[in-house]
Amino acid sequence: MMIIVMKRSATKEQVDALVKRIQKWGFETHLSEGENKTIIGVIGRGETLQSRAFLAFEGVENVMQVNKPYKLVSKEFHPNNTVINVKGIEIGGKKIVVMAGPCSVENSATVMKVAQAVSSDGATVLRGGAFKPRTSPYSFQGLGEEGLKILKESADSVGMAVITEVMDVRDVELVGRYTDIFQIGARNMANFSLLKEVGKARKPVMLKRGMAATLQEFLLAAEYIMNEGNEEVILCERGIRTYEQYTRNTLDLAIVPAIKELSHLPIIVDPSHATGRKQLVLPMALAAVAAGADGIMVEVHPNPAEALSDGAQALLPSDFSAMMEAIRIISKAVDRTV
């Protein structure tokens, strides 16, 4: 990939003329318009363009080659942090976004009760699984479209946005009718057909890190989505598989500042799936905010002992309320808000 940095004084006509010339040569262009500068990303296979030739075009300030395997997600292509607006909720801005809800959509009463509780404490995105990828085929698999309807109705009643997982390319259109953000689960991080499909859907996508994915593999998975034209990608760290058995996974918080260094995309941390133990969710949520995460995703259930999935890691509404109070203190210390 080649990056063409335009001068601050470059006109729209100069940018458009250069883009048309590049596309005429058979290369793909991606435009990144920041507050001060416009950057044109040039992607193509086969014949290599000579970078120095572009310096002769009006309005061009500099030309650089991007050597990293990921291009569109890189900080080089998009120096300014991406802020994604979902129903007025800014993800990646100064405010810490909190996503909360039950692991599975079990019934309308439970989801509504959780939505009312978490929204009153400051959560703005309601999470919940209508399609559940489970390790055992005999475990609860979700309510499907009925669950999607319950999730949306509950969120709408309290003014929250919806995030829910899509597991199959055949369900993208269906899930898209009810959700505001597609979630790609850890098991599907390398499902490239699904990544391409949500990339075409033009709706925000939250991509969870695979259970054994490296940082580079994680960013390349995001690249699949962005390469289809969808620039609204949110990353999510949810723990990786190690030899440790006390926790469900091992929460890799170092990836948060690493992502901030290498990419412009916002990153969310899920301490519920990362730890698998409710008593660890609060301290790991606070550590995530301190590390620079743009948001937190947690599971909340009014009666975890009776939850149909992941009850051991679900917070009671009262636990969630206490967590939000603690997050407000930490966020203030790192110049953020909740």
C-alpha positions in Angstrom: 0.0 0.0 0.0 1.1 3.6 -0.7 0.0 6.6 1.2 -0.3 10.0 -0.5 -0.5 12.9 2.0 -2.1 16.0 0.6 -1.2 19.5 1.6 -3.4 21.4 3.9 -4.1 23.8 1.1 -5.1 21.1 -1.4 -8.5 21.6 -2.9 -11.2 19.1 -3.3 -10.8 19.3 -7.1 -7.1 18.4 -6.7 -7.9 15.4 -4.5 -10.7 14.2 -6.8 -8.4 14.5 -9.9 -5.7 12.5 -8.3 -8.1 9.8 -7.1 -9.6 9.5 -10.6 -6.1 9.2 -12.2 -5.1 6.4 -9.7 -8.3 4.5 -10.3 -7.8 4.8 -14.1 -4.5 3.0 -13.6 -6.4 0.1 -12.1 -5.7 0.7 -8.4 -8.1 0.9 -5.5 -8.2 4.1 -3.4 -9.3 4.8 0.2 -9.8 8.3 1.4 -9.0 9.4 4.9 -10.0 13.0 5.6 -8.7 14.4 8.9 -9.1 17.8 10.5 -5.9 19.1 9.0 -4.9 16.8 6.1 -6.4 14.4 3.6 -4.6 11.0 3.0 -5.2 8.8 -0.1 -4.4 5.1 0.4 -3.5 3.3 -2.8 -4.0 -0.5 -2.9 -3.3 -2.8 -5.8 -1.6 -6.0 -6.9 0.8 -6.6 -9.7 2.5 -3.5 -11.2 4.0 -1.2 -8.6 3.4 2.6 -8.8 6.5 4.8 -8.5 5.9 6.9 -5.4 8.1 9.8 -6.5 5.9 10.3 -9.6 3.1 11.5 -7.4 5.1 14.4 -6.0 4.6 16.2 -9.3 0.8 16.3 -8.8 -0.7 19.5 -7.5 -1.6 19.5 -3.8 0.6 16.5 -2.9 2.9 17.0 0.1 4.4 13.5 0.7 4.3 9.9 -0.5 5.0 6.9 1.7 5.0 3.1 1.4 3.2 1.1 4.2 5.1 -2.1 4.9 2.8 -3.6 7.5 0.6 -6.4 6.3 -2.5 -4.5 7.5 -3.1 -1.2 5.8 -6.5 0.4 6.3 -6.5 -0.2 10.1 -3.1 1.3 10.5 -2.2 4.6 12.1 -0.1 5.5 9.1 -3.2 5.5 6.8 -5.5 7.2 9.4 -3.4 9.3 11.9 -6.5 10.5 13.7 -8.4 8.1 16.0 -11.7 6.9 14.5 -14.8 7.8 16.4 -17.9 5.8 15.5 -21.3 7.3 16.1 -24.1 4.9 16.9 -27.5 6.5 17.6 -25.6 9.5 19.1 -23.3 7.3 21.1 -19.6 8.1 20.3 -17.3 5.0 20.5 -13.7 6.0 20.5 -14.2 9.5 21.8 -13.5 10.9 25.3 -16.5 9.2 26.9 -16.1 5.6 28.0 -18.9 3.5 26.4 -20.4 0.8 28.6 -22.1 -2.2 26.9 -24.1 -4.4 29.3 -26.8 -7.1 29.4 -27.4 -10.8 29.8 -25.2 -13.3 28.0 -28.2 -14.9 26.3 -31.7 -13.4 25.6 -33.8 -15.8 27.7 -37.1 -14.0 27.9 -38.6 -10.6 27.6 -39.0 -10.0 31.3 -35.3 -10.7 32.2 -33.9 -8.6 29.3 -36.3 -5.7 30.1 -35.3 -5.8 33.8 -31.6 -5.7 33.0 -32.0 -3.0 30.4 -33.8 -0.7 32.9 -31.2 -1.4 35.5 -28.0 -0.8 33.4 -29.4 2.2 31.5 -30.2 3.9 34.8 -26.6 3.5 35.8 -25.1 4.8 32.6 -24.8 1.9 30.1 -25.7 3.1 26.6 -25.5 -0.2 24.6 -27.6 -3.3 25.4 -25.8 -6.6 24.7 -27.4 -10.0 24.5 -27.1 -13.2 22.4 -30.0 -14.3 20.3 -27.8 -16.9 18.5 -25.4 -18.5 21.0 -22.2 -20.3 19.9 -21.7 -22.9 22.6 -19.0 -25.4 23.2 -21.5 -28.2 23.6 -24.3 -28.8 21.0 -26.6 -29.7 23.9 -26.3 -26.2 25.6 -28.9 -23.4 25.1 -28.4 -22.1 21.6 -30.5 -18.9 21.8 -34.0 -17.8 20.7 -33.1 -16.7 17.2 -35.3 -14.0 15.7 -37.6 -14.0 18.7 -34.6 -13.1 20.8 -33.6 -10.3 18.4 -37.1 -8.8 18.7 -36.9 -8.9 22.5 -33.5 -7.3 22.5 -34.5 -4.4 20.3 -37.8 -3.8 22.1 -36.1 -3.7 25.5 -33.3 -1.4 24.2 -35.8 1.0 22.5 -37.9 1.2 25.7 -34.9 2.8 27.6 -33.2 4.6 24.7 -30.2 2.2 24.3 -28.5 0.9 21.2 -28.2 -2.8 20.5 -25.2 -5.1 19.9 -25.6 -8.8 19.2 -23.7 -11.5 17.6 -24.1 -12.7 14.0 -22.7 -16.2 13.4 -23.5 -17.0 9.8 -23.4 -15.2 6.5 -27.0 -16.3 6.0 -28.1 -14.4 9.1 -26.4 -11.0 8.4 -29.5 -9.5 6.7 -31.8 -10.8 9.5 -29.6 -9.7 12.4 -29.1 -6.3 10.7 -32.8 -5.6 10.9 -32.6 -5.5 14.7 -29.1 -4.6 15.8 -27.2 -1.3 15.7 -23.8 -3.0 15.9 -22.9 -6.4 14.6 -20.7 -8.5 17.0 -18.3 -11.0 15.5 -17.4 -13.5 18.2 -14.0 -14.9 19.0 -14.8 -18.2 17.3 -15.5 -16.3 14.1 -12.6 -13.9 14.0 -11.1 -15.9 11.2 -14.3 -16.6 9.4 -13.3 -14.5 6.4 -16.5 -15.0 4.5 -18.5 -13.6 7.4 -16.0 -10.7 7.9 -16.5 -9.8 4.2 -20.2 -10.0 4.5 -20.5 -7.6 7.4 -18.0 -5.4 5.7 -20.5 -5.0 2.9 -23.4 -4.4 5.3 -22.5 -0.7 6.1 -23.3 -1.1 9.8 -20.8 -0.8 12.7 -19.0 -4.1 13.6 -17.4 -5.1 16.8 -14.7 -7.7 16.2 -13.7 -9.9 19.2 -10.1 -11.2 19.3 -9.8 -14.9 18.6 -8.9 -17.3 21.4 -5.3 -17.7 20.2 -4.9 -14.7 17.9 -1.8 -12.6 17.8 -2.1 -8.8 17.6 -1.2 -8.9 13.8 -3.9 -11.6 13.1 -6.4 -9.5 15.0 -5.7 -6.4 13.0 -5.7 -8.4 9.7 -9.2 -9.7 10.5 -10.3 -6.1 11.0 -8.7 -5.4 7.6 -11.0 -7.9 5.9 -14.0 -5.9 7.1 -12.6 -2.5 6.2 -11.4 -3.7 2.8 -15.1 -4.3 1.9 -15.7 -0.6 2.5 -16.9 -0.6 6.1 -14.8 1.8 8.1 -16.8 1.5 11.3 -14.9 -1.3 13.1 -14.6 -1.6 16.8 -12.0 -4.1 18.3 -12.7 -6.1 21.4 -10.2 -7.8 23.7 -11.9 -10.7 25.5 -9.0 -12.8 26.7 -6.9 -15.4 25.0 -6.3 -19.1 25.7 -3.2 -19.9 27.8 -2.2 -22.7 30.2 -4.0 -20.9 33.1 -7.0 -22.7 34.4 -8.2 -20.5 37.3 -9.6 -17.9 34.9 -11.7 -18.7 31.8 -9.1 -16.9 29.6 -6.1 -14.7 30.1 -6.9 -11.0 29.8 -4.2 -9.3 27.7 -4.5 -5.7 28.7 -1.2 -4.8 27.0 -3.0 -5.1 23.7 -5.0 -1.9 24.5 -2.0 0.5 24.4 -0.5 -1.6 21.6 -3.7 -1.1 19.5 -3.6 2.6 20.3 0.0 2.8 19.0 -0.6 0.8 15.8 -4.2 1.5 14.8 -6.8 4.3 14.7 -9.7 1.9 15.6 -11.4 2.1 19.0 -11.0 -0.9 21.4 -13.4 -2.3 23.9 -12.5 -4.7 26.7 -14.8 -7.6 27.9 -13.7 -8.6 31.4 -16.6 -11.0 31.8 -15.5 -13.5 29.1 -11.8 -12.8 29.9 -12.0 -13.9 33.5 -15.1 -16.0 33.7 -15.5 -15.1 37.4 -17.7 -12.3 38.6 -15.4 -11.2 41.4 -12.7 -10.5 38.9 -14.9 -8.4 36.5 -14.7 -5.1 38.5 -10.9 -4.9 39.0 -10.3 -5.9 35.4 -12.8 -3.4 34.1 -11.0 -0.7 36.1 -7.6 -1.8 34.8 -9.0 -1.7 31.2 -10.1 1.9 31.6 -6.8 2.8 33.1 -5.0 1.2 30.2 -6.8 3.3 27.7 -9.8 1.2 26.6 -12.6 3.1 24.9 -15.3 1.0 26.5 -16.3 -2.0 28.6 -18.6 -4.9 27.8 -20.0 -6.8 30.8 -22.7 -9.4 31.5 -25.5 -8.5 33.9 -28.3 -10.8 35.1 -30.9 -10.4 37.9 -30.4 -14.0 39.0 -27.1 -15.4 37.8 -27.7 -18.8 39.4 -30.6 -19.4 37.0 -28.9 -17.9 33.9 -29.0 -20.2 30.9 -25.4 -19.4 30.0 -22.4 -18.0 31.7 -24.0 -17.2 35.1 -20.6 -17.5 36.9 -19.4 -14.3 35.3 -22.6 -12.3 35.3 -22.9 -9.3 37.6 -26.0 -8.5 39.7 -27.5 -5.1 38.9 -26.2 -3.9 42.2 -22.7 -5.1 41.3 -23.0 -3.3 38.0 -24.0 -0.1 39.8 -20.9 -0.3 42.1 -18.7 -1.0 39.1 -20.0 2.2 37.3 -19.2 4.3 40.3 -15.7 3.0 40.4 -15.2 3.5 36.7 -16.3 7.1 37.0 -13.4 7.6 39.5 -10.8 5.9 37.2 -12.0 7.6 34.1 -11.6 11.0 35.6 -8.0 10.1 36.6 -7.2 9.4 32.9 -9.1 12.4 31.6 -12.1 10.5 30.3 -15.8 10.5 31.3 -18.5 7.9 31.5 
